[in-house]
Amino acid sequence: ANAMDVLNAGDNFRPPYASAFRRRGAEGLHEIQDAAVLIAAAANDPLAPHLDRLPADLPPNFTIEKTEGDRAAALARFYEHLKAHPGDPPPPPPDAGTNMQGVTHEVISRDAGGLHWSGSLGASGRPLVLLHEAGGSKRLFGPALPRITTTRPVLAFDLPGHGDSTSIDPPSSVSDYADAIALALGDLGAHDVDICGHHLGGQIAAELGARGLAQSVGLIGAPYWSADLREDLLQNYGSPSLGPVWDGAHMMRAWKLALWEALFYPWYKRDAAHMTPGRPRVEAKTLHQRAVDLLKIGDGYRNAFAGQHAYDIRPALEQSKRVVGFAAPSDALSTREAFAALKLDTPTPLPDDIVEWADTLAAL
């Protein structure tokens, strides 16, 4: 968990560490007169010996302890202290997670079981629902969300088992993913929507369209394979383990998988004949985000890709009211031939910069 926190932060971990090391630990403590203060650490905490360096003349409202047991025991002691000294009633909470760009970050904790979403329901019009690819997260659409929120309501979900929705096991079927999104939309009161998805997200969008829950279905990439390729993908795509191991080897496997996915399709056929079209996205920031997303889902990515590769999208597309295709840059499933195999019109190309996806997706 600690490694994932640092990877999520990236270079942003530096400023708080720098400020912590620049500040003298006892500075200002004598000015705290009214609050009941507990300064504690588990005995096995590397910082526990430094408790002895605190000033001996601290006011009587201070308690300093080395707690027995591990970190969990120390946290339990802090909980007891806070419960015994509740303080003044807290102020009302701010609007849930709304940032300066008008994008909200929330979690649905009722029937949907803890799905996280970003976006805004403040604008008028039909909500646009955005669903990411297998092993990914809602961060795919993050750069485009602020602009979309100015034109229509928008919801970008972390699929079950993905991103911040890791309290839910990733399903192994597109139908189960669609059930979870349908419950989430019901919880949010979003009953008349357009849904656009990338690869697995597109399959879920089509499944929901076939159920009559989407007015329009958008596919970023055409997730359809021949019978032979489908069987090959089911056998090989989830071969490396991304479950945590003590020496961190799973982190390097996630990075390599992110790189190979960017360069080849399928990733395990690493030769000139299977290079991805166009200019591959191998910038360090892009690979880092993909590797972190893969590490979050861990070995659950096997379920996600198995569900994706086992699903035949064609019946769902035939039952959907309206289907629009979009071609993502350097995407093996975004070729004209891939969409033609699904009997869809030539897809609308999306720009290299995801910020610029906003206007095209908002017009779905």
SEBAVEX-870221 format. One record per residue (C-alpha): chain; z, x, y; residue number from 1. Coordinates in nm, 3 decimals, m for minus. Example, Ala and Ser with C-alpha at 12.3 -4.5 7.8 and 13.67 -1.06 7.14 Angstrom:
BEGIN
+-------+---------+---------+---------+-----+
| kette |      pz |      px |      py |  nr |
+-------+---------+---------+---------+-----+
|     A |   0.780 |   1.230 |  m0.450 |   1 |
|     A |   0.714 |   1.367 |  m0.106 |   2 |
+-------+---------+---------+---------+-----+
END
This chain:
BEGIN
+-------+---------+---------+---------+-----+
| kette |      pz |      px |      py |  nr |
+-------+---------+---------+---------+-----+
|     A |   0.000 |   0.000 |   0.000 |   1 |
|     A |   0.083 |   0.281 |   0.246 |   2 |
|     A |  m0.252 |   0.450 |   0.183 |   3 |
|     A |  m0.436 |   0.121 |   0.241 |   4 |
|     A |  m0.250 |   0.069 |   0.570 |   5 |
|     A |  m0.358 |   0.414 |   0.691 |   6 |
|     A |  m0.717 |   0.360 |   0.575 |   7 |
|     A |  m0.725 |   0.025 |   0.753 |   8 |
|     A |  m0.603 |   0.187 |   1.075 |   9 |
|     A |  m0.847 |   0.478 |   1.056 |  10 |
|     A |  m0.803 |   0.715 |   1.351 |  11 |
|     A |  m0.598 |   0.447 |   1.526 |  12 |
|     A |  m0.294 |   0.576 |   1.335 |  13 |
|     A |  m0.277 |   0.877 |   1.571 |  14 |
|     A |  m0.146 |   0.723 |   1.899 |  15 |
|     A |   0.164 |   0.556 |   1.749 |  16 |
|     A |   0.253 |   0.867 |   1.553 |  17 |
|     A |   0.206 |   1.082 |   1.863 |  18 |
|     A |   0.427 |   0.855 |   2.074 |  19 |
|     A |   0.696 |   0.850 |   1.803 |  20 |
|     A |   0.709 |   1.229 |   1.782 |  21 |
|     A |   0.711 |   1.275 |   2.161 |  22 |
|     A |   1.012 |   1.049 |   2.210 |  23 |
|     A |   1.363 |   1.180 |   2.156 |  24 |
|     A |   1.521 |   0.949 |   1.900 |  25 |
|     A |   1.857 |   0.897 |   2.077 |  26 |
|     A |   1.704 |   0.845 |   2.419 |  27 |
|     A |   1.830 |   0.526 |   2.583 |  28 |
|     A |   2.064 |   0.421 |   2.301 |  29 |
|     A |   2.375 |   0.430 |   2.522 |  30 |
|     A |   2.217 |   0.169 |   2.749 |  31 |
|     A |   2.221 |  m0.092 |   2.470 |  32 |
|     A |   2.556 |  m0.264 |   2.525 |  33 |
|     A |   2.529 |  m0.627 |   2.410 |  34 |
|     A |   2.313 |  m0.633 |   2.096 |  35 |
|     A |   2.453 |  m0.561 |   1.751 |  36 |
|     A |   2.249 |  m0.260 |   1.641 |  37 |
|     A |   2.204 |  m0.138 |   1.284 |  38 |
|     A |   2.042 |   0.203 |   1.230 |  39 |
|     A |   1.998 |   0.258 |   0.859 |  40 |
|     A |   1.783 |   0.426 |   0.598 |  41 |
|     A |   1.773 |   0.434 |   0.221 |  42 |
|     A |   1.939 |   0.744 |   0.082 |  43 |
|     A |   1.605 |   0.863 |  m0.060 |  44 |
|     A |   1.421 |   0.815 |   0.271 |  45 |
|     A |   1.297 |   1.151 |   0.410 |  46 |
|     A |   1.442 |   1.054 |   0.749 |  47 |
|     A |   1.787 |   0.965 |   0.614 |  48 |
|     A |   1.934 |   1.313 |   0.684 |  49 |
|     A |   1.846 |   1.269 |   1.052 |  50 |
|     A |   2.100 |   0.987 |   1.085 |  51 |
|     A |   2.362 |   1.263 |   1.108 |  52 |
|     A |   2.197 |   1.389 |   1.427 |  53 |
|     A |   2.266 |   1.069 |   1.621 |  54 |
|     A |   2.525 |   1.099 |   1.901 |  55 |
|     A |   2.885 |   1.059 |   1.787 |  56 |
|     A |   2.980 |   0.864 |   2.101 |  57 |
|     A |   2.752 |   0.563 |   2.052 |  58 |
|     A |   2.905 |   0.230 |   2.165 |  59 |
|     A |   3.099 |   0.024 |   1.907 |  60 |
|     A |   2.814 |  m0.228 |   1.878 |  61 |
|     A |   2.623 |   0.035 |   1.675 |  62 |
|     A |   2.641 |   0.062 |   1.296 |  63 |
|     A |   2.488 |   0.365 |   1.121 |  64 |
|     A |   2.442 |   0.356 |   0.744 |  65 |
|     A |   2.276 |   0.534 |   0.457 |  66 |
|     A |   2.217 |   0.248 |   0.216 |  67 |
|     A |   2.239 |   0.285 |  m0.157 |  68 |
|     A |   1.925 |   0.220 |  m0.358 |  69 |
|     A |   1.560 |   0.223 |  m0.257 |  70 |
|     A |   1.362 |   0.094 |   0.039 |  71 |
|     A |   1.392 |  m0.266 |  m0.083 |  72 |
|     A |   1.771 |  m0.237 |  m0.076 |  73 |
|     A |   1.757 |  m0.102 |   0.278 |  74 |
|     A |   1.536 |  m0.393 |   0.388 |  75 |
|     A |   1.782 |  m0.635 |   0.226 |  76 |
|     A |   2.062 |  m0.476 |   0.431 |  77 |
|     A |   1.861 |  m0.523 |   0.751 |  78 |
|     A |   1.804 |  m0.887 |   0.659 |  79 |
|     A |   2.178 |  m0.938 |   0.611 |  80 |
|     A |   2.245 |  m0.780 |   0.950 |  81 |
|     A |   1.991 |  m0.996 |   1.130 |  82 |
|     A |   2.124 |  m1.308 |   0.959 |  83 |
|     A |   2.477 |  m1.223 |   1.071 |  84 |
|     A |   2.365 |  m1.158 |   1.429 |  85 |
|     A |   2.091 |  m1.414 |   1.504 |  86 |
|     A |   2.084 |  m1.363 |   1.880 |  87 |
|     A |   1.921 |  m1.605 |   2.124 |  88 |
|     A |   1.664 |  m1.862 |   2.007 |  89 |
|     A |   1.316 |  m1.706 |   2.006 |  90 |
|     A |   1.054 |  m1.816 |   2.259 |  91 |
|     A |   0.772 |  m2.043 |   2.136 |  92 |
|     A |   0.503 |  m1.847 |   1.951 |  93 |
|     A |   0.176 |  m1.771 |   2.130 |  94 |
|     A |  m0.150 |  m1.923 |   2.013 |  95 |
|     A |  m0.206 |  m1.791 |   1.661 |  96 |
|     A |  m0.379 |  m1.459 |   1.676 |  97 |
|     A |  m0.624 |  m1.530 |   1.960 |  98 |
|     A |  m0.756 |  m1.208 |   2.110 |  99 |
|     A |  m0.905 |  m1.146 |   2.454 | 100 |
|     A |  m1.255 |  m1.219 |   2.323 | 101 |
|     A |  m1.158 |  m1.572 |   2.221 | 102 |
|     A |  m1.154 |  m1.502 |   1.847 | 103 |
|     A |  m0.865 |  m1.645 |   1.644 | 104 |
|     A |  m0.729 |  m1.485 |   1.325 | 105 |
|     A |  m0.542 |  m1.727 |   1.100 | 106 |
|     A |  m0.444 |  m1.797 |   0.742 | 107 |
|     A |  m0.470 |  m2.132 |   0.565 | 108 |
|     A |  m0.157 |  m2.171 |   0.355 | 109 |
|     A |  m0.184 |  m2.522 |   0.218 | 110 |
|     A |  m0.425 |  m2.632 |  m0.058 | 111 |
|     A |  m0.655 |  m2.335 |   0.001 | 112 |
|     A |  m0.376 |  m2.099 |  m0.109 | 113 |
|     A |  m0.384 |  m1.834 |   0.165 | 114 |
|     A |  m0.743 |  m1.785 |   0.277 | 115 |
|     A |  m0.778 |  m1.584 |   0.599 | 116 |
|     A |  m1.036 |  m1.665 |   0.861 | 117 |
|     A |  m1.149 |  m1.549 |   1.203 | 118 |
|     A |  m1.339 |  m1.741 |   1.468 | 119 |
|     A |  m1.276 |  m2.036 |   1.696 | 120 |
|     A |  m1.290 |  m2.413 |   1.673 | 121 |
|     A |  m1.270 |  m2.457 |   2.049 | 122 |
|     A |  m1.638 |  m2.504 |   2.136 | 123 |
|     A |  m1.819 |  m2.833 |   2.088 | 124 |
|     A |  m2.082 |  m2.886 |   1.819 | 125 |
|     A |  m2.113 |  m2.845 |   1.445 | 126 |
|     A |  m1.905 |  m2.555 |   1.306 | 127 |
|     A |  m2.088 |  m2.255 |   1.165 | 128 |
|     A |  m1.922 |  m2.112 |   0.851 | 129 |
|     A |  m1.992 |  m1.746 |   0.766 | 130 |
|     A |  m1.931 |  m1.603 |   0.417 | 131 |
|     A |  m1.951 |  m1.234 |   0.334 | 132 |
|     A |  m2.087 |  m1.051 |   0.028 | 133 |
|     A |  m1.909 |  m0.962 |  m0.299 | 134 |
|     A |  m1.653 |  m0.687 |  m0.245 | 135 |
|     A |  m1.674 |  m0.728 |   0.133 | 136 |
|     A |  m1.476 |  m0.908 |   0.402 | 137 |
|     A |  m1.513 |  m1.121 |   0.713 | 138 |
|     A |  m1.527 |  m0.796 |   0.911 | 139 |
|     A |  m1.901 |  m0.798 |   0.832 | 140 |
|     A |  m1.944 |  m1.069 |   1.097 | 141 |
|     A |  m1.669 |  m0.946 |   1.332 | 142 |
|     A |  m1.896 |  m0.790 |   1.595 | 143 |
|     A |  m2.098 |  m1.111 |   1.629 | 144 |
|     A |  m1.808 |  m1.358 |   1.648 | 145 |
|     A |  m1.718 |  m1.331 |   2.021 | 146 |
|     A |  m2.069 |  m1.428 |   2.127 | 147 |
|     A |  m2.102 |  m1.710 |   1.871 | 148 |
|     A |  m1.771 |  m1.863 |   1.988 | 149 |
|     A |  m1.926 |  m1.924 |   2.330 | 150 |
|     A |  m2.197 |  m2.149 |   2.183 | 151 |
|     A |  m2.042 |  m2.335 |   1.889 | 152 |
|     A |  m1.734 |  m2.343 |   1.662 | 153 |
|     A |  m1.742 |  m2.065 |   1.402 | 154 |
|     A |  m1.533 |  m1.975 |   1.097 | 155 |
|     A |  m1.572 |  m1.644 |   0.911 | 156 |
|     A |  m1.368 |  m1.644 |   0.589 | 157 |
|     A |  m1.228 |  m1.372 |   0.367 | 158 |
|     A |  m1.325 |  m1.500 |   0.023 | 159 |
|     A |  m1.048 |  m1.530 |  m0.240 | 160 |
|     A |  m0.936 |  m1.184 |  m0.353 | 161 |
|     A |  m1.126 |  m1.016 |  m0.067 | 162 |
|     A |  m1.023 |  m0.871 |   0.269 | 163 |
|     A |  m0.691 |  m1.019 |   0.378 | 164 |
|     A |  m0.709 |  m1.300 |   0.118 | 165 |
|     A |  m0.580 |  m1.073 |  m0.159 | 166 |
|     A |  m0.289 |  m1.303 |  m0.246 | 167 |
|     A |  m0.549 |  m1.500 |  m0.445 | 168 |
|     A |  m0.721 |  m1.358 |  m0.752 | 169 |
|     A |  m1.099 |  m1.332 |  m0.708 | 170 |
|     A |  m1.272 |  m1.601 |  m0.916 | 171 |
|     A |  m1.544 |  m1.516 |  m1.167 | 172 |
|     A |  m1.776 |  m1.803 |  m1.077 | 173 |
|     A |  m1.960 |  m1.917 |  m0.766 | 174 |
|     A |  m1.837 |  m2.270 |  m0.832 | 175 |
|     A |  m1.472 |  m2.158 |  m0.807 | 176 |
|     A |  m1.540 |  m1.975 |  m0.481 | 177 |
|     A |  m1.705 |  m2.290 |  m0.347 | 178 |
|     A |  m1.400 |  m2.496 |  m0.449 | 179 |
|     A |  m1.175 |  m2.264 |  m0.244 | 180 |
|     A |  m1.397 |  m2.281 |   0.066 | 181 |
|     A |  m1.427 |  m2.659 |   0.035 | 182 |
|     A |  m1.047 |  m2.689 |   0.029 | 183 |
|     A |  m1.018 |  m2.459 |   0.330 | 184 |
|     A |  m1.271 |  m2.661 |   0.529 | 185 |
|     A |  m1.082 |  m2.977 |   0.441 | 186 |
|     A |  m0.756 |  m2.822 |   0.560 | 187 |
|     A |  m0.922 |  m2.733 |   0.890 | 188 |
|     A |  m1.080 |  m3.075 |   0.931 | 189 |
|     A |  m1.430 |  m2.920 |   0.931 | 190 |
|     A |  m1.634 |  m3.176 |   0.736 | 191 |
|     A |  m1.978 |  m3.148 |   0.897 | 192 |
|     A |  m2.081 |  m2.781 |   0.897 | 193 |
|     A |  m2.364 |  m2.532 |   0.864 | 194 |
|     A |  m2.292 |  m2.248 |   0.619 | 195 |
|     A |  m2.452 |  m1.904 |   0.616 | 196 |
|     A |  m2.370 |  m1.635 |   0.363 | 197 |
|     A |  m2.462 |  m1.282 |   0.266 | 198 |
|     A |  m2.557 |  m1.242 |  m0.105 | 199 |
|     A |  m2.257 |  m1.395 |  m0.290 | 200 |
|     A |  m2.172 |  m1.576 |   0.033 | 201 |
|     A |  m2.524 |  m1.723 |   0.034 | 202 |
|     A |  m2.478 |  m1.848 |  m0.320 | 203 |
|     A |  m2.152 |  m2.017 |  m0.219 | 204 |
|     A |  m2.329 |  m2.168 |   0.081 | 205 |
|     A |  m2.601 |  m2.307 |  m0.147 | 206 |
|     A |  m2.343 |  m2.447 |  m0.390 | 207 |
|     A |  m2.166 |  m2.623 |  m0.104 | 208 |
|     A |  m2.502 |  m2.744 |   0.029 | 209 |
|     A |  m2.581 |  m2.896 |  m0.311 | 210 |
|     A |  m2.246 |  m3.080 |  m0.295 | 211 |
|     A |  m2.348 |  m3.232 |   0.037 | 212 |
|     A |  m2.092 |  m3.031 |   0.238 | 213 |
|     A |  m2.343 |  m2.839 |   0.453 | 214 |
|     A |  m2.614 |  m2.972 |   0.679 | 215 |
|     A |  m2.794 |  m2.636 |   0.676 | 216 |
|     A |  m2.768 |  m2.340 |   0.437 | 217 |
|     A |  m2.844 |  m1.988 |   0.557 | 218 |
|     A |  m2.915 |  m1.705 |   0.314 | 219 |
|     A |  m2.880 |  m1.344 |   0.431 | 220 |
|     A |  m3.074 |  m1.188 |   0.146 | 221 |
|     A |  m3.217 |  m1.379 |  m0.150 | 222 |
|     A |  m2.966 |  m1.349 |  m0.438 | 223 |
|     A |  m3.201 |  m1.406 |  m0.730 | 224 |
|     A |  m3.294 |  m1.178 |  m1.019 | 225 |
|     A |  m3.528 |  m1.182 |  m1.317 | 226 |
|     A |  m3.365 |  m1.249 |  m1.654 | 227 |
|     A |  m3.390 |  m0.882 |  m1.756 | 228 |
|     A |  m3.245 |  m0.750 |  m1.429 | 229 |
|     A |  m2.972 |  m1.014 |  m1.434 | 230 |
|     A |  m2.860 |  m0.898 |  m1.780 | 231 |
|     A |  m2.874 |  m0.534 |  m1.670 | 232 |
|     A |  m2.660 |  m0.611 |  m1.362 | 233 |
|     A |  m2.405 |  m0.802 |  m1.569 | 234 |
|     A |  m2.373 |  m0.508 |  m1.806 | 235 |
|     A |  m2.353 |  m0.224 |  m1.554 | 236 |
|     A |  m2.267 |  m0.323 |  m1.198 | 237 |
|     A |  m1.890 |  m0.328 |  m1.245 | 238 |
|     A |  m1.860 |  m0.011 |  m1.452 | 239 |
|     A |  m1.637 |   0.213 |  m1.232 | 240 |
|     A |  m1.270 |   0.118 |  m1.213 | 241 |
|     A |  m1.127 |   0.074 |  m0.864 | 242 |
|     A |  m0.773 |   0.005 |  m0.983 | 243 |
|     A |  m0.514 |   0.238 |  m0.824 | 244 |
|     A |  m0.426 |   0.563 |  m1.003 | 245 |
|     A |  m0.155 |   0.809 |  m0.909 | 246 |
|     A |  m0.387 |   1.091 |  m0.792 | 247 |
|     A |  m0.597 |   0.868 |  m0.567 | 248 |
|     A |  m0.917 |   0.917 |  m0.765 | 249 |
|     A |  m0.993 |   0.545 |  m0.720 | 250 |
|     A |  m1.034 |   0.607 |  m0.346 | 251 |
|     A |  m1.308 |   0.860 |  m0.405 | 252 |
|     A |  m1.475 |   0.625 |  m0.653 | 253 |
|     A |  m1.473 |   0.350 |  m0.387 | 254 |
|     A |  m1.632 |   0.586 |  m0.134 | 255 |
|     A |  m1.901 |   0.696 |  m0.380 | 256 |
|     A |  m1.973 |   0.336 |  m0.474 | 257 |
|     A |  m2.007 |   0.244 |  m0.105 | 258 |
|     A |  m2.249 |   0.534 |  m0.055 | 259 |
|     A |  m2.453 |   0.461 |  m0.368 | 260 |
|     A |  m2.477 |   0.091 |  m0.274 | 261 |
|     A |  m2.620 |   0.194 |   0.062 | 262 |
|     A |  m2.878 |   0.428 |  m0.092 | 263 |
|     A |  m2.989 |   0.256 |  m0.413 | 264 |
|     A |  m3.033 |  m0.086 |  m0.569 | 265 |
|     A |  m2.882 |  m0.127 |  m0.817 | 266 |
|     A |  m2.639 |   0.149 |  m0.722 | 267 |
|     A |  m2.629 |   0.292 |  m1.077 | 268 |
|     A |  m3.004 |   0.366 |  m1.084 | 269 |
|     A |  m2.998 |   0.660 |  m0.850 | 270 |
|     A |  m3.361 |   0.770 |  m0.837 | 271 |
|     A |  m3.652 |   0.747 |  m0.593 | 272 |
|     A |  m3.783 |   0.425 |  m0.750 | 273 |
|     A |  m3.462 |   0.240 |  m0.666 | 274 |
|     A |  m3.393 |   0.358 |  m0.312 | 275 |
|     A |  m3.307 |   0.080 |  m0.068 | 276 |
|     A |  m3.584 |  m0.017 |   0.175 | 277 |
|     A |  m3.588 |   0.098 |   0.535 | 278 |
|     A |  m3.325 |   0.324 |   0.687 | 279 |
|     A |  m3.006 |   0.315 |   0.476 | 280 |
|     A |  m2.674 |   0.245 |   0.652 | 281 |
|     A |  m2.485 |   0.563 |   0.568 | 282 |
|     A |  m2.290 |   0.609 |   0.892 | 283 |
|     A |  m1.935 |   0.722 |   0.815 | 284 |
|     A |  m1.782 |   0.418 |   0.989 | 285 |
|     A |  m1.995 |   0.176 |   0.785 | 286 |
|     A |  m1.915 |   0.351 |   0.457 | 287 |
|     A |  m1.545 |   0.364 |   0.545 | 288 |
|     A |  m1.533 |  m0.012 |   0.607 | 289 |
|     A |  m1.712 |  m0.084 |   0.279 | 290 |
|     A |  m1.486 |   0.154 |   0.083 | 291 |
|     A |  m1.172 |  m0.004 |   0.230 | 292 |
|     A |  m1.301 |  m0.352 |   0.144 | 293 |
|     A |  m1.370 |  m0.239 |  m0.213 | 294 |
|     A |  m1.023 |  m0.088 |  m0.244 | 295 |
|     A |  m0.868 |  m0.413 |  m0.124 | 296 |
|     A |  m1.030 |  m0.615 |  m0.399 | 297 |
|     A |  m0.979 |  m0.333 |  m0.653 | 298 |
|     A |  m1.093 |  m0.411 |  m1.006 | 299 |
|     A |  m1.133 |  m0.772 |  m0.897 | 300 |
|     A |  m1.475 |  m0.670 |  m0.766 | 301 |
|     A |  m1.594 |  m0.693 |  m1.125 | 302 |
|     A |  m1.519 |  m1.066 |  m1.130 | 303 |
|     A |  m1.693 |  m1.115 |  m0.796 | 304 |
|     A |  m2.013 |  m0.940 |  m0.901 | 305 |
|     A |  m2.011 |  m1.099 |  m1.247 | 306 |
|     A |  m1.995 |  m1.441 |  m1.084 | 307 |
|     A |  m2.273 |  m1.347 |  m0.843 | 308 |
|     A |  m2.507 |  m1.211 |  m1.108 | 309 |
|     A |  m2.449 |  m1.499 |  m1.350 | 310 |
|     A |  m2.532 |  m1.769 |  m1.093 | 311 |
|     A |  m2.879 |  m1.922 |  m1.072 | 312 |
|     A |  m2.916 |  m2.033 |  m0.713 | 313 |
|     A |  m3.241 |  m2.230 |  m0.755 | 314 |
|     A |  m3.098 |  m2.572 |  m0.854 | 315 |
|     A |  m2.851 |  m2.561 |  m0.563 | 316 |
|     A |  m3.127 |  m2.476 |  m0.315 | 317 |
|     A |  m3.335 |  m2.769 |  m0.439 | 318 |
|     A |  m3.043 |  m3.005 |  m0.373 | 319 |
|     A |  m2.956 |  m2.863 |  m0.029 | 320 |
|     A |  m3.076 |  m3.050 |   0.279 | 321 |
|     A |  m3.212 |  m2.748 |   0.466 | 322 |
|     A |  m3.236 |  m2.378 |   0.374 | 323 |
|     A |  m3.313 |  m2.091 |   0.611 | 324 |
|     A |  m3.357 |  m1.726 |   0.509 | 325 |
|     A |  m3.250 |  m1.418 |   0.705 | 326 |
|     A |  m3.346 |  m1.060 |   0.624 | 327 |
|     A |  m3.075 |  m0.798 |   0.677 | 328 |
|     A |  m3.176 |  m0.439 |   0.756 | 329 |
|     A |  m3.206 |  m0.200 |   0.458 | 330 |
|     A |  m3.125 |  m0.476 |   0.211 | 331 |
|     A |  m3.300 |  m0.479 |  m0.127 | 332 |
|     A |  m3.251 |  m0.857 |  m0.151 | 333 |
|     A |  m3.400 |  m0.922 |   0.195 | 334 |
|     A |  m3.763 |  m0.846 |   0.114 | 335 |
|     A |  m4.039 |  m1.103 |   0.158 | 336 |
|     A |  m4.095 |  m1.092 |  m0.219 | 337 |
|     A |  m3.730 |  m1.173 |  m0.290 | 338 |
|     A |  m3.748 |  m1.487 |  m0.077 | 339 |
|     A |  m4.087 |  m1.582 |  m0.220 | 340 |
|     A |  m3.929 |  m1.580 |  m0.567 | 341 |
|     A |  m3.704 |  m1.860 |  m0.443 | 342 |
|     A |  m4.003 |  m2.042 |  m0.288 | 343 |
|     A |  m3.861 |  m1.991 |   0.059 | 344 |
|     A |  m4.048 |  m1.916 |   0.378 | 345 |
|     A |  m4.065 |  m1.563 |   0.519 | 346 |
|     A |  m3.710 |  m1.482 |   0.636 | 347 |
|     A |  m3.613 |  m1.428 |   0.998 | 348 |
|     A |  m3.531 |  m1.057 |   1.045 | 349 |
|     A |  m3.184 |  m0.968 |   1.169 | 350 |
|     A |  m3.143 |  m0.672 |   1.410 | 351 |
|     A |  m2.981 |  m0.342 |   1.312 | 352 |
|     A |  m2.689 |  m0.411 |   1.547 | 353 |
|     A |  m2.467 |  m0.685 |   1.399 | 354 |
|     A |  m2.361 |  m0.786 |   1.751 | 355 |
|     A |  m2.719 |  m0.903 |   1.797 | 356 |
|     A |  m2.700 |  m1.125 |   1.488 | 357 |
|     A |  m2.500 |  m1.372 |   1.696 | 358 |
|     A |  m2.784 |  m1.562 |   1.865 | 359 |
|     A |  m2.993 |  m1.590 |   1.547 | 360 |
|     A |  m2.707 |  m1.710 |   1.327 | 361 |
|     A |  m2.574 |  m1.945 |   1.597 | 362 |
|     A |  m2.911 |  m2.120 |   1.602 | 363 |
|     A |  m2.888 |  m2.217 |   1.231 | 364 |
+-------+---------+---------+---------+-----+
END
